[in-house]
Structure formats: structure tokens, C-alpha cells
Amino acid sequence: MPHLWSDTSRISDATVFKIKIRLRLQEWKFEAASARTAKQLPASATRNIEHKNARIAHSPLQKKCRDEVATLTGVLVEERQGHLRTTFREHNEITDLRAMATSAEPVLASSLYDLEDPAQKVPQEREGTKRQPRLKTSSKAIDKALNGGFDFGVVHCITGEDREDGQDLIRNLLAPHLLASEEATATVVDCTLAFDVRKLHKIIQTSLPLPEHALQTLGRLKIMKIFDYTGLTEAIAEVREHLEHKPAPRATISDSEDEEDLGAGEAKSVAVPSRELLIVTNLTHILAPMIRTSYVQGQAALTSLMRLFGHLAKTQDVCVMVFGDAHAKKVAEAETLSMFQSCLMRSGLGDGIGHLVDTHFYLHKLPRKKPEISGKEAPPKTHVLEMVQDRYGDRFGQWAAFEFDADGRMKDIS
């Protein structure tokens, strides 16, 4: 039968501690018994008990227990010292490796691209996409300030003080877009149910050489009236589905050399992408109640909508125009985004709307003359479209002044 403590690898500190406690308790029992006996017995009997205790203390069993406890303690101490030496040696090795380590050399992205698949070719830019056309307006001043107009494939947000001014601007964006090409289409998501088609028809009618073609032009405009947030998301999904399944128009381009190769009467067809304009008349009218009820929930809904608009704009090359109202509370002059001191407006959708879109504009009014020059009467005001935030370009701070005539047509300030 193996000894109880023959396998020292299984003995822990707790076991050694228990053995010491048991030995100590046994010694205390002997001392207590000796003390009680010494009070009751004569001196001769007390000496006999002390002699017996001494013999027990020096008995082979007690000596064997002490020796084994000492052996176990020495083994544990040696194991701990060995573990500390191993840990210290590993720490020194890691320190040496860190000292030998050097920073990695930079690798060109083109090299990594070739390593992935050496046979693949880098897609070259097509001639038709080198200079993308932009959405022009009825104002040359605005087109000049925006380097040609509004970009396609991005999301624009226009915050205005007056909803009627925003409606006039929408009509002057739709008219030149629909008249620019016979393939151009547009969709208006009417959130306020206040879009006036008759005024748009009048603007288009005065711009065409044959006024009777105005209704044919309006046939490429789709108007979707919505009442709440759910209707807005359904409208966006419908527009996306329509664009994804829309066939690409093709235009015929004749080439004499190609006609000889293809045969008489045949011609080469080249795909001409059609431009789509999506306008949301007033997003504040839909989200303002949600933001007032729960600001966090309203901002989450706004962020989700802007992601949908951004994905639609980039995948389908759509120019997305989102209109919104200004907040009733003005901001301090030091906090305004406008370069004009008198423009203290802020977006009713929150201060973070500019970070969710690609470009952010303010549509406001400014006096044509200084008050001291115009006298006691209020000076006439003009409309100003100012870019206050631009994510990609360098058009921040660009602005243009214009006005609307009695028919709602946009005119530059002379």
C-alpha cells in the first residue's frame, strides 16, 4: 500500500496547512490536559504526566509527521522557485524579441491588388463618365456658384425659412430638368399635399416653343402623396424598384466605317443613361412630430431615411433633393453656419442633418440694400441660396442671389 504522502505533486498548500493545524491542536490538548491534571494531582503525578507528554512529543509518529511536513514544505517552495525562474526567463526572451522587432515597411496598394489576382485588370474610366452632367436650374448665378449645378448621385438638403419659397424653387428645378432631355424623369414625394402642378405647367409652357407640348413633358413627372413615415418609406421602396427594373434607353449613333462593317442600313447603338431627379417636398413635416415626442427615436428614423436616400443616389445615380423647414428658435451669431450675420436659422431636423447628407443649403432672404440707405421703409429683400456644408467638394460658402417673378419663374438679380 503506498504511503499517504508519497505523491507530493498532489499535495497543495491547503493540505500542508491542515496538517500543521492538526498537530498544533494535538499539542494544545496535551497542554490543557496537563494544566487540569496539575491542579488536581500531587506533584509526583504531575511529573509523571509531563514525562508522558515528553515521550509522546518525541515519539516516532510525531517525529515522522514533522519530517514529512518539512519535506512537503520544501518541495512546494522549490516548485514555486522553479516557476518563478521559468517566468523570469520567458519575460527576458520576450523583451529581447521586442528589442529586435522593427517597424514593417509600407506596401503599395497597387502591389496588394496585383497579388490578389495578377490576371485581373484595373477598370478604366469610360469616356462618358469622365465629366458627369449636373442638374441645372433656371438661374445662371446658382449654376455658376455650384460649378455647373447640383450633382447627381448625391443627397442634397435645402433648409428654408418659408415653405412657399421652397415650392417655387422645386418647380424651377423640375422644369429645366424635364426640358433638358426627352429621357429625363422626375419623382416628387409630396409630404405636405401642397404641390401645385398648374404653376409647374405654366413655367414649362412658357419655356417651350410649342406650348401644347407641356402636357407631354409633365408625363415624365411622377407625384407621390404621402401622409406619414410609413408612407415615405414605401414611396422610396417603390422608386428604387422602378429604377432597378427600368430599361436603359439606347440612342443610335451612325458611323460610316461601322456601317461598312455591319452592313448597309445598320447602325451602332450606344447606351445613354437617363437622369432621375427625386424631390421630397418637406421632410420636417413628417419627422417633426416624432422628434418632439422622442428626440432619440426621431433622429434614428432620420438617420435611417438618409441612409436609404444615400444608397439610392449612389446605386442608381439619382439626384436626391430633400427640403425641410427651419427651426423656430434662432441660434446665436457665433453658432450660425451661414456667412451672413443676419441669417440665424437652423434646421428643424436637428443640427446633425448636415452630417447625414452630402451638401446642405440654406434658402433665406436678405435685404438688397442696407437699412440706413433705404430710409424708413423696409428695404426689398431677395432670395439667397447658400451652401453651408459640403462633404466632398470645396464649394462651402458659395451663394447666389435671385428672385421669383409673378409667375413663379426664377430670375437672376441684375
C-alpha positions as CSV (number, residue, x, y, z in Angstrom):
1,M,0.0,0.0,0.0
2,P,1.5,3.3,-1.0
3,H,2.2,5.9,1.6
4,L,-0.4,8.6,2.2
5,W,2.0,11.4,1.3
6,S,4.2,9.5,-1.2
7,D,2.9,11.5,-4.2
8,T,3.9,15.1,-3.3
9,S,2.7,16.5,-6.6
10,R,-0.9,16.2,-5.4
11,I,-0.3,17.9,-2.0
12,S,-1.3,21.6,-2.0
13,D,-0.7,24.4,0.4
14,A,-4.1,23.8,1.9
15,T,-3.2,20.2,2.8
16,V,0.0,21.2,4.5
17,F,-1.8,23.9,6.4
18,K,-4.4,21.4,7.6
19,I,-1.7,19.0,8.9
20,K,0.0,21.8,10.8
21,I,-3.3,22.8,12.4
22,R,-4.0,19.2,13.5
23,L,-0.5,18.9,15.1
24,R,-1.0,22.2,16.8
25,L,-4.4,21.2,18.2
26,Q,-3.0,18.0,19.5
27,E,-0.3,19.9,21.3
28,W,-2.9,22.2,22.8
29,K,-4.9,19.3,24.0
30,F,-1.9,17.9,25.8
31,E,-1.1,21.2,27.4
32,A,-4.7,21.7,28.5
33,A,-4.9,18.2,30.0
34,S,-1.6,18.7,31.8
35,A,-2.9,22.0,33.3
36,R,-6.1,20.5,34.6
37,T,-4.3,17.4,36.0
38,A,-1.7,19.6,37.7
39,K,-4.3,21.3,39.7
40,Q,-5.9,18.1,40.9
41,L,-3.0,15.7,41.3
42,P,0.0,15.9,43.6
43,A,3.4,16.9,42.4
44,S,4.6,13.3,41.8
45,A,1.6,12.6,39.5
46,T,2.2,15.9,37.6
47,R,5.8,14.9,36.9
48,N,4.6,11.6,35.6
49,I,2.2,13.3,33.2
50,E,4.9,15.7,32.0
51,H,7.2,12.8,31.4
52,K,4.5,11.0,29.3
53,N,3.8,14.2,27.3
54,A,7.5,14.5,26.6
55,R,7.7,10.9,25.4
56,I,4.6,11.5,23.1
57,A,6.2,14.6,21.7
58,H,9.3,12.7,20.9
59,S,7.5,9.7,19.7
60,P,8.4,8.2,16.3
61,L,4.9,9.1,14.9
62,Q,5.2,12.8,15.9
63,K,8.7,12.9,14.5
64,K,7.6,11.3,11.3
65,C,4.7,13.8,10.8
66,R,7.1,16.8,11.4
67,D,9.6,15.3,8.9
68,E,7.0,14.8,6.2
69,V,5.6,18.3,6.7
70,A,9.0,19.7,6.4
71,T,9.6,17.7,3.2
72,L,6.4,18.8,1.7
73,T,7.0,22.4,2.5
74,G,10.5,22.2,0.9
75,V,9.0,20.6,-2.2
76,L,6.4,23.3,-2.6
77,V,9.0,26.1,-2.1
78,E,11.2,24.5,-4.7
79,E,8.4,24.2,-7.2
80,R,7.5,27.9,-6.7
81,Q,11.1,29.0,-7.2
82,G,11.3,26.9,-10.4
83,H,8.1,28.5,-11.7
84,L,9.4,32.0,-10.9
85,R,12.7,31.2,-12.7
86,T,10.8,30.0,-15.8
87,T,8.6,33.1,-15.8
88,F,11.5,35.4,-15.5
89,R,13.4,33.6,-18.3
90,E,10.3,33.8,-20.6
91,H,10.0,37.5,-19.8
92,N,13.6,38.1,-20.8
93,E,13.1,36.3,-24.0
94,I,10.0,38.4,-24.9
95,T,11.9,41.5,-24.0
96,D,14.7,40.5,-26.3
97,L,12.3,39.8,-29.2
98,R,10.7,43.2,-28.7
99,A,14.0,44.9,-28.8
100,M,14.9,43.0,-32.1
101,A,11.5,43.9,-33.7
102,T,11.4,46.7,-36.3
103,S,8.5,48.5,-38.0
104,A,7.0,47.0,-41.1
105,E,7.8,48.6,-44.4
106,P,4.8,50.2,-46.2
107,V,3.3,48.3,-49.1
108,L,1.7,50.0,-52.1
109,A,-2.0,49.3,-52.6
110,S,-1.4,48.5,-56.2
111,S,1.0,45.7,-55.2
112,L,-1.6,44.2,-53.0
113,Y,-4.2,44.5,-55.8
114,D,-1.9,42.6,-58.1
115,L,-1.1,39.9,-55.5
116,E,-4.8,39.1,-55.2
117,D,-5.2,38.2,-58.8
118,P,-2.4,39.1,-61.2
119,A,-4.6,38.5,-64.3
120,Q,-7.3,41.0,-63.4
121,K,-7.3,44.4,-65.0
122,V,-7.9,47.7,-63.3
123,P,-11.2,49.1,-64.7
124,Q,-10.6,52.1,-66.8
125,E,-12.8,55.2,-66.7
126,R,-15.2,55.4,-69.6
127,E,-15.3,58.4,-71.8
128,G,-19.0,59.0,-71.0
129,T,-18.3,59.2,-67.3
130,K,-15.3,61.5,-67.2
131,R,-17.4,64.6,-66.9
132,Q,-20.8,63.9,-65.3
133,P,-23.6,66.3,-66.2
134,R,-25.2,68.2,-63.4
135,L,-28.7,69.3,-62.6
136,K,-29.0,72.9,-63.9
137,T,-31.5,75.4,-62.6
138,S,-33.3,78.4,-64.1
139,S,-30.7,80.7,-62.5
140,K,-27.2,81.1,-64.1
141,A,-25.9,82.6,-60.8
142,I,-26.8,79.4,-59.0
143,D,-25.3,77.2,-61.7
144,K,-22.1,79.2,-61.6
145,A,-21.8,79.1,-57.8
146,L,-22.2,75.3,-57.8
147,N,-19.7,74.8,-60.7
148,G,-22.4,73.8,-63.1
149,G,-25.3,72.8,-60.9
150,F,-26.4,70.1,-58.5
151,D,-24.5,66.8,-58.6
152,F,-26.2,63.5,-59.5
153,G,-25.5,60.5,-57.3
154,V,-25.6,62.5,-54.0
155,V,-28.1,63.7,-51.5
156,H,-28.8,67.4,-51.1
157,C,-30.7,69.0,-48.3
158,I,-32.2,72.5,-48.5
159,T,-33.5,74.2,-45.4
160,G,-35.8,77.1,-45.9
161,E,-37.5,79.7,-43.8
162,D,-40.6,79.9,-46.0
163,R,-42.3,76.8,-47.4
164,E,-43.7,78.8,-50.4
165,D,-40.2,79.8,-51.4
166,G,-39.2,76.1,-51.3
167,Q,-42.2,75.2,-53.5
168,D,-41.1,77.9,-56.1
169,L,-37.5,76.5,-56.0
170,I,-38.8,72.9,-56.6
171,R,-40.7,74.0,-59.7
172,N,-37.7,75.8,-61.0
173,L,-35.6,72.6,-60.5
174,L,-38.1,70.3,-62.2
175,A,-38.8,72.5,-65.3
176,P,-35.2,72.7,-66.6
177,H,-34.5,69.1,-65.7
178,L,-37.5,67.8,-67.7
179,L,-36.8,70.1,-70.6
180,A,-33.1,69.1,-70.8
181,S,-33.7,65.7,-72.3
182,E,-36.6,63.7,-73.6
183,E,-35.4,60.7,-71.4
184,A,-35.2,62.7,-68.2
185,T,-37.7,61.7,-65.5
186,A,-38.5,63.0,-62.0
187,T,-40.4,62.0,-58.9
188,V,-41.9,64.3,-56.3
189,V,-42.8,62.9,-52.9
190,D,-45.3,65.4,-51.7
191,C,-45.3,65.3,-47.9
192,T,-47.5,68.4,-47.3
193,L,-50.0,67.8,-50.1
194,A,-49.4,71.3,-51.4
195,F,-47.6,70.8,-54.6
196,D,-49.1,72.9,-57.4
197,V,-48.9,71.2,-60.8
198,R,-50.6,74.1,-62.6
199,K,-47.8,76.5,-61.7
200,L,-45.2,74.0,-63.0
201,H,-47.2,73.5,-66.2
202,K,-47.2,77.3,-66.7
203,I,-43.4,77.5,-66.3
204,I,-42.9,74.7,-68.7
205,Q,-45.4,76.1,-71.2
206,T,-43.6,79.5,-71.3
207,S,-40.2,77.7,-71.8
208,L,-41.3,75.6,-74.8
209,P,-41.5,76.9,-78.4
210,L,-44.7,74.9,-78.7
211,P,-46.8,75.3,-75.6
212,E,-49.0,72.3,-76.4
213,H,-46.1,70.0,-75.6
214,A,-46.1,71.0,-71.9
215,L,-48.5,68.2,-71.0
216,Q,-46.3,65.7,-72.8
217,T,-43.4,66.9,-70.7
218,L,-45.4,66.5,-67.5
219,G,-45.9,62.9,-68.5
220,R,-42.4,62.1,-67.3
221,L,-43.1,63.5,-63.8
222,K,-44.5,61.2,-61.1
223,I,-46.1,62.7,-58.0
224,M,-46.5,60.5,-54.9
225,K,-48.5,61.9,-52.0
226,I,-47.7,60.5,-48.6
227,F,-49.1,61.2,-45.1
228,D,-46.7,59.6,-42.6
229,Y,-43.3,58.0,-42.1
230,T,-44.5,54.6,-43.3
231,G,-45.8,56.0,-46.5
232,L,-42.5,57.8,-47.1
233,T,-40.5,54.5,-46.7
234,E,-43.0,52.7,-49.0
235,A,-42.6,55.5,-51.6
236,I,-38.8,55.2,-51.5
237,A,-39.0,51.5,-51.9
238,E,-41.3,51.9,-54.9
239,V,-38.9,54.4,-56.6
240,R,-36.0,52.1,-56.0
241,E,-37.9,49.1,-57.5
242,H,-38.9,51.2,-60.5
243,L,-35.3,52.3,-61.2
244,E,-33.9,48.9,-60.8
245,H,-36.2,47.4,-63.4
246,K,-36.2,50.4,-65.7
247,P,-34.7,49.5,-69.1
248,A,-31.7,51.6,-70.2
249,P,-32.6,53.8,-73.2
250,R,-30.4,53.4,-76.3
251,A,-29.6,56.1,-78.8
252,T,-28.5,55.3,-82.4
253,I,-25.2,56.9,-83.4
254,S,-24.2,56.5,-87.1
255,D,-20.7,55.9,-88.2
256,S,-19.6,55.4,-91.8
257,E,-16.8,53.0,-91.0
258,D,-19.0,50.9,-88.7
259,E,-21.8,50.9,-91.3
260,E,-19.5,49.3,-93.8
261,D,-18.6,46.6,-91.3
262,L,-22.1,45.9,-90.1
263,G,-23.8,46.2,-93.4
264,A,-26.0,48.6,-95.2
265,G,-28.7,50.2,-93.1
266,E,-27.2,49.0,-89.8
267,A,-26.0,51.4,-87.1
268,K,-24.2,51.3,-83.8
269,S,-26.2,51.7,-80.6
270,V,-24.7,53.3,-77.5
271,A,-26.4,53.3,-74.1
272,V,-27.3,56.8,-72.9
273,P,-28.1,56.9,-69.2
274,S,-31.3,58.7,-68.2
275,R,-31.2,61.1,-65.3
276,E,-33.6,60.7,-62.5
277,L,-34.5,63.5,-60.0
278,L,-36.1,62.7,-56.7
279,I,-37.5,65.5,-54.6
280,V,-39.0,65.2,-51.1
281,T,-41.0,68.4,-50.6
282,N,-40.8,68.7,-46.8
283,L,-39.2,66.1,-44.5
284,T,-39.7,68.2,-41.4
285,H,-43.5,67.9,-41.7
286,I,-43.1,64.1,-41.4
287,L,-40.4,63.8,-38.7
288,A,-41.0,66.9,-36.6
289,P,-43.8,65.1,-34.5
290,M,-41.6,62.1,-34.0
291,I,-38.7,64.3,-32.9
292,R,-40.9,66.3,-30.4
293,T,-42.2,63.1,-28.9
294,S,-38.8,61.3,-28.7
295,Y,-35.7,63.0,-29.9
296,V,-33.7,59.8,-30.0
297,Q,-36.4,57.9,-31.9
298,G,-36.8,60.8,-34.3
299,Q,-33.1,61.1,-35.0
300,A,-32.9,57.3,-35.5
301,A,-35.7,57.5,-38.1
302,L,-34.0,60.4,-39.8
303,T,-30.6,58.6,-40.0
304,S,-32.3,55.5,-41.4
305,L,-34.1,57.6,-44.1
306,M,-30.9,59.4,-45.1
307,R,-29.1,56.0,-45.5
308,L,-31.9,54.9,-47.8
309,F,-31.6,58.1,-49.8
310,G,-27.8,57.8,-50.0
311,H,-27.9,54.2,-51.1
312,L,-30.5,55.1,-53.8
313,A,-28.5,58.1,-55.0
314,K,-25.2,56.2,-55.4
315,T,-26.5,52.9,-56.8
316,Q,-29.0,54.5,-59.3
317,D,-27.2,57.8,-59.9
318,V,-30.1,59.8,-58.7
319,C,-30.1,63.4,-57.7
320,V,-32.0,63.4,-54.3
321,M,-33.3,66.8,-53.1
322,V,-34.7,66.9,-49.6
323,F,-36.4,70.0,-48.4
324,G,-37.0,70.9,-44.8
325,D,-38.2,73.8,-42.6
326,A,-36.1,76.0,-40.4
327,H,-36.4,75.7,-36.6
328,A,-38.5,78.4,-34.9
329,K,-35.7,79.1,-32.4
330,K,-32.8,81.1,-33.8
331,V,-29.2,80.5,-33.0
332,A,-26.5,82.8,-31.8
333,E,-24.4,84.7,-34.3
334,A,-21.3,82.7,-33.2
335,E,-23.1,79.4,-33.9
336,T,-24.7,80.1,-37.3
337,L,-23.5,78.1,-40.3
338,S,-24.2,81.0,-42.6
339,M,-21.6,83.5,-43.6
340,F,-24.3,86.3,-43.3
341,Q,-24.8,87.7,-39.8
342,S,-28.5,88.3,-40.3
343,C,-29.1,84.6,-41.1
344,L,-29.6,82.9,-37.7
345,M,-31.6,80.0,-38.9
346,R,-31.1,76.3,-38.1
347,S,-32.6,73.1,-39.5
348,G,-35.8,71.8,-37.9
349,L,-34.4,68.3,-38.3
350,G,-31.6,68.9,-35.9
351,D,-28.0,70.1,-36.1
352,G,-26.7,66.8,-37.3
353,I,-28.6,66.8,-40.6
354,G,-25.5,68.2,-42.3
355,H,-23.5,65.2,-41.5
356,L,-26.1,62.8,-42.9
357,V,-26.2,64.4,-46.4
358,D,-23.6,65.3,-49.0
359,T,-24.5,69.0,-49.3
360,H,-26.6,71.3,-47.1
361,F,-28.1,74.6,-48.3
362,Y,-29.9,77.5,-46.6
363,L,-32.7,79.2,-48.5
364,H,-33.3,82.6,-46.9
365,K,-33.9,86.2,-47.7
366,L,-31.6,89.2,-47.4
367,P,-32.3,92.9,-47.9
368,R,-31.0,94.3,-51.2
369,K,-29.8,97.5,-49.5
370,K,-28.7,98.5,-46.1
371,P,-31.5,99.9,-43.9
372,E,-29.8,103.3,-43.5
373,I,-29.7,103.6,-47.3
374,S,-33.3,102.6,-48.0
375,G,-34.7,105.0,-45.4
376,K,-37.6,104.4,-43.1
377,E,-39.3,101.9,-45.4
378,A,-38.3,98.3,-45.2
379,P,-35.8,97.5,-47.9
380,P,-36.9,95.0,-50.5
381,K,-35.5,91.5,-50.0
382,T,-34.0,89.0,-52.3
383,H,-33.7,85.2,-52.1
384,V,-30.3,83.7,-51.4
385,L,-29.3,80.0,-51.8
386,E,-26.2,79.4,-49.7
387,M,-24.2,76.2,-49.3
388,V,-23.3,75.8,-45.6
389,Q,-21.9,72.3,-45.7
390,D,-20.2,70.3,-48.4
391,R,-18.9,66.8,-47.7
392,Y,-16.7,66.2,-50.8
393,G,-16.2,69.4,-52.7
394,D,-14.8,72.8,-52.0
395,R,-17.9,74.8,-52.6
396,F,-18.6,75.6,-48.9
397,G,-19.6,79.2,-48.6
398,Q,-20.8,79.7,-52.2
399,W,-24.0,81.5,-52.6
400,A,-26.2,83.1,-55.2
401,A,-29.0,85.7,-55.1
402,F,-32.1,85.5,-57.2
403,E,-35.8,86.3,-57.2
404,F,-39.2,84.9,-58.4
405,D,-41.5,86.8,-60.8
406,A,-45.3,86.9,-60.6
407,D,-45.5,83.5,-62.4
408,G,-43.0,81.8,-60.0
409,R,-40.1,81.8,-62.5
410,M,-36.6,82.3,-61.2
411,K,-34.7,85.3,-62.3
412,D,-31.1,86.5,-61.5
413,I,-30.5,89.8,-59.8
414,S,-29.4,92.3,-62.3
